[in-house]
Amino acid sequence: MFRGAILVVESEPNLLETVVRALIDEGYTVSGATHSQEALAIVAENTIDLLVTDLDLPDSSAIELIKRSRLFDPEIGAIIIADDNSYHTLIEAVAAGIHSVLMRPFSRAQLISACAEAMEKVHSLKEYTRLKALMPLFEVTRSIISELQVDRLCNYIVRTVSAETRADIVSLMLLNESSQELVLKAGIGVPQELVGEVVTASDEPLSYKAIGNVAPIQMTSHQPRQDITSA
């Protein structure tokens, strides 16, 4: 059974502690929050697989919390704790994609069962997404096995990378091991007359740095452009 990370959001401290303790005893990694802003801060900094949240929070609704949490991870599962008289709100909650509703009062067994079922659904969705993301790699691998012409293979790889990443500019360079120079073999968004030409270190400092380090370079949106250029 998949044992992921659960975030419990409940404004009543005693109930929060009870739910958190019950889930920890079942082997889950559990965090707790008493309001939505605290919960969103936890979601932003941690991998959360499942939200277990009170329907009515002091500073927001559970539905709004779920929607905002899924901006960080669209695959986060959700269970809502509600009162018997809140059916009018539950219609909107179901539309928001919750996995289960726990009506007060609920037992420990009902809590554990609902979380286990939701976790299995979340795990299945994550596996499906992961396998779907790997499909282009499988296609490239199949082409590598069947494709004997290097130029056609390089063009296929560039097209696949461009399609999957939606990048406007993609280039594929191969290293000439004898001269330690990079040769542009295929590209999208680059002048085609450069294909087959040597790429100098001044043109591609990051590529040559990757060769020198014998390791890939990962760039994120948090890196200032000048830091990347000077690397």
HELIX and SHEET records of a PDB file:
HELIX    1   1 PRO A   13  ASP A   25  1                                  13    
HELIX    2   2 SER A   36  GLU A   45  1                                  10    
HELIX    3   3 ALA A   62  SER A   69  1                                   8    
HELIX    4   4 TYR A   87  ALA A   95  1                                   9    
HELIX    5   5 ARG A  108  SER A  146  1                                  39    
HELIX    6   6 VAL A  150  THR A  165  1                                  16    
HELIX    7   7 GLN A  192  LEU A  194  5                                   3    
HELIX    8   8 PRO A  205  ASN A  213  1                                   9    
HELIX    9   9 ARG A  225  SER A  230  1                                   6    
SHEET    1   A 5 THR A  29  ALA A  33  0                                        
SHEET    2   A 5 ALA A   5  VAL A   9  1                                        
SHEET    3   A 5 LEU A  50  ASP A  54  1                                        
SHEET    4   A 5 GLY A  77  ALA A  82  1                                        
SHEET    5   A 5 SER A 100  MET A 103  1                                        
SHEET    1   B 3 VAL A 170  ASN A 176  0                                        
SHEET    2   B 3 GLU A 181  ILE A 188 -1                                        
SHEET    3   B 3 VAL A 198  VAL A 199 -1                                        
END                                                                             
